[in-house]
Amino acid sequence: MDHSGKVDQDDVVRARNILLASEPRTPRDEVDAYRVLARVSPAAYLPPLSRALDG
C-alpha cells in the first residue's frame, strides 16, 4: 500500500471487498481496510476505524 498523498484505487477496491465479504475477517484486516478508506472519505470511515481500533 502506498503511504503518499494519493490513494491507489486498487487498494480502495480491496478494502471495500474485505469489508463486504461474507467470510469472517480478522480485526487486523478490518483496521487496514478502514485506514485505506478513511484516507478517501474521512467523515465516513474515521468513526468505524476508531471502533475497530478499540475492539
PALUM-491980 format. One record per residue (C-alpha): x, y, z. Coordinates in steps of 0.5 Angstrom, whole numbers, padded with zeros to 4 digits, always signed. Layout:
<lumgus>
XYZ/...
</lumgus>
This chain:
<lumgus>
+0000+0000+0000/+0002+0007-0002/+0003+0012+0004/+0004+0018+0000/-0002+0023-0001/-0005+0019-0007/-0009+0013-0005/-0009+0007-0010/-0016+0006-0013/-0014-0002-0013/-0013-0001-0005/-0019+0002-0004/-0023-0004-0008/-0019-0009-0004/-0021-0005+0002/-0028-0005+0000/-0028-0012-0002/-0025-0014+0005/-0031-0010+0009/-0036-0013+0004/-0034-0020+0004/-0039-0026+0007/-0033-0029+0010/-0030-0027+0017/-0025-0022+0017/-0019-0021+0022/-0019-0015+0027/-0012-0013+0023/-0016-0014+0016/-0021-0009+0019/-0017-0004+0021/-0013-0004+0015/-0019-0003+0011/-0022+0003+0015/-0015+0006+0015/-0015+0006+0007/-0022+0008+0006/-0021+0014+0012/-0016+0017+0007/-0021+0017+0002/-0027+0019+0006/-0025+0021+0013/-0032+0023+0015/-0035+0017+0013/-0029+0012+0016/-0026+0015+0022/-0031+0013+0026/-0031+0006+0024/-0024+0006+0024/-0024+0008+0031/-0029+0003+0034/-0024-0002+0030/-0018+0000+0034/-0022+0000+0040/-0025-0007+0039/
</lumgus>
